[in-house]
Amino acid sequence: MARVKNPTTVQGIMKQGKSISQLRREYSREAERARKRLAAISEKYPGSEPERMHAEDFKTLKSLGQLSEKELARELSRTRKFLHSESSKLKGYEKVRKDIINDFHSKGYDFVNNSNLDKVQAFLDEAQARGLDTKAGYASEELLEAFEAAEEVSADFDPNELLDGLIEDFTEW
């Protein structure tokens, strides 16, 4: 079995037998690459899913403080997994966005487009975080219909106000 040059698992990184100073150099280099890629995506798509998911990731070594070898391997692993993902590069992220939009369209949600995709995804994520899908029993379809109706009234509507209204409606019911 061939050795993997840049393993993405903590165990694979640890098996390489590198010193902590070598791991620190690798982490610094790869975290810088990840921050640059994330900045490019965030510049073109502010509030995008990669930005929301990785806003606190890929810190400088100085801001991480003293880490054990295993903790450093864990940070390096997370960084490498991001760098190896399709959505870590701007072109790859644009392809992923296109696929997501096509998926929404195939299910009949033609109102979802490149300009509102991040808002739709953030809305659905927040609805899930608030338990609207489980506690209140709202299906994704109902949430998307409410989003579409609110967007038809005003493209600048606040998704959080819509979620507050849905929670209030459910509570009154």
C-alpha positions in Angstrom: 0.0 0.0 0.0 1.4 3.4 -1.0 1.9 6.1 1.6 -0.3 9.1 1.3 1.7 12.3 0.9 -0.7 14.6 2.8 -3.0 12.4 4.8 -6.2 14.1 6.0 -6.9 12.0 9.1 -5.3 12.7 12.5 -4.1 9.1 12.6 -2.5 9.4 9.2 -0.7 12.6 10.2 0.5 11.1 13.4 1.9 8.0 11.6 4.1 10.2 9.5 6.3 10.7 12.6 7.0 14.4 12.0 8.3 16.6 14.7 5.9 19.2 16.3 7.9 22.0 14.6 7.4 20.3 11.2 3.7 20.0 11.9 3.6 23.6 12.9 5.2 24.7 9.6 2.8 22.5 7.6 -0.2 23.8 9.5 0.9 27.5 9.0 1.4 27.0 5.3 -1.8 25.1 4.7 -3.9 27.3 7.0 -2.7 30.4 5.0 -3.8 28.6 1.8 -7.2 27.9 3.3 -7.6 31.5 4.5 -6.9 32.8 1.0 -9.3 30.4 -0.6 -12.0 31.3 1.9 -11.4 35.0 1.4 -11.8 34.6 -2.3 -15.1 32.8 -1.9 -16.3 35.3 0.8 -15.4 38.3 -1.4 -17.6 37.1 -4.2 -20.3 35.4 -2.1 -20.5 37.2 1.3 -22.4 35.1 3.8 -21.9 31.9 1.8 -22.0 28.5 3.4 -18.2 28.0 3.4 -17.8 31.4 5.1 -20.5 30.5 7.7 -19.0 27.0 8.3 -15.4 28.0 8.5 -15.4 31.6 9.8 -13.6 30.5 13.0 -11.3 27.9 11.3 -7.7 28.2 10.0 -6.4 30.5 12.7 -2.7 31.5 12.9 -0.5 29.4 15.2 -0.1 32.4 17.5 -3.9 32.7 18.0 -4.1 28.9 18.6 -1.6 29.1 21.4 0.3 26.0 22.6 -1.1 22.8 21.2 -0.2 19.2 21.8 1.0 17.2 18.9 -2.4 15.5 18.7 -4.3 18.8 18.8 -2.1 20.3 16.1 -2.6 17.1 14.0 -6.4 17.6 14.5 -6.2 21.3 13.2 -4.0 20.2 10.3 -6.5 17.4 9.5 -9.5 19.9 9.4 -7.5 22.3 7.3 -6.5 19.6 4.8 -10.1 18.3 4.6 -11.2 21.8 3.6 -8.4 22.2 1.1 -9.3 18.8 -0.5 -13.0 19.6 -0.7 -14.5 20.6 -4.0 -16.0 23.7 -2.5 -12.7 25.1 -1.2 -11.8 26.8 -4.5 -13.9 29.5 -6.0 -14.5 27.6 -9.3 -15.4 24.4 -7.4 -17.7 26.3 -5.1 -19.5 27.9 -8.1 -20.0 24.4 -9.5 -21.4 23.2 -6.2 -23.7 26.3 -6.1 -24.9 25.5 -9.6 -25.7 21.9 -8.7 -27.6 23.0 -5.6 -29.7 25.5 -7.6 -30.4 22.9 -10.2 -31.5 20.5 -7.5 -33.9 23.2 -6.1 -35.2 23.7 -9.6 -35.7 20.0 -10.2 -38.0 20.0 -7.1 -40.0 22.9 -8.4 -38.4 25.8 -6.4 -37.5 27.9 -9.4 -37.3 31.1 -7.3 -34.0 29.9 -5.9 -31.2 31.5 -7.9 -27.5 32.5 -7.6 -28.4 35.8 -5.9 -30.6 34.4 -3.1 -29.1 30.9 -2.6 -27.0 31.9 0.4 -30.1 33.6 2.0 -32.2 30.5 1.3 -29.5 28.2 2.8 -29.0 30.4 5.9 -32.8 30.5 6.3 -33.2 26.7 6.2 -30.2 26.2 8.5 -31.6 28.7 11.0 -35.1 27.0 10.8 -33.4 23.7 11.6 -31.4 25.2 14.4 -34.6 26.6 15.9 -36.3 23.2 15.6 -39.0 24.4 13.2 -38.6 21.1 11.3 -38.9 18.8 14.3 -40.6 20.7 17.1 -43.1 22.7 15.0 -43.4 20.1 12.3 -42.7 22.4 9.4 -41.6 20.5 6.3 -38.8 21.9 4.2 -41.4 22.5 1.5 -43.5 24.6 3.8 -40.5 26.6 4.9 -39.5 27.2 1.2 -43.0 28.3 0.3 -43.0 30.8 3.2 -39.6 32.1 2.1 -40.8 32.4 -1.5 -43.9 34.3 -0.5 -41.9 36.7 1.7 -39.4 37.3 -1.0 -42.2 38.1 -3.5 -43.4 40.8 -1.1 -39.9 42.3 -0.6 -36.5 41.0 -1.7 -34.9 42.7 1.4 -37.0 40.8 4.0 -35.4 39.6 7.2 -35.4 35.8 7.3 -35.2 35.9 11.1 -38.4 37.9 11.3 -40.1 35.3 9.1 -38.9 32.5 11.3 -40.1 34.4 14.4 -43.5 34.7 12.7 -43.6 31.0 11.9 -42.8 30.1 15.5 -45.4 32.6 16.8 -48.0 31.1 14.4 -47.2 27.6 15.6 -47.3 28.6 19.3 -50.7 30.3 18.8 -52.0 27.3 17.0 
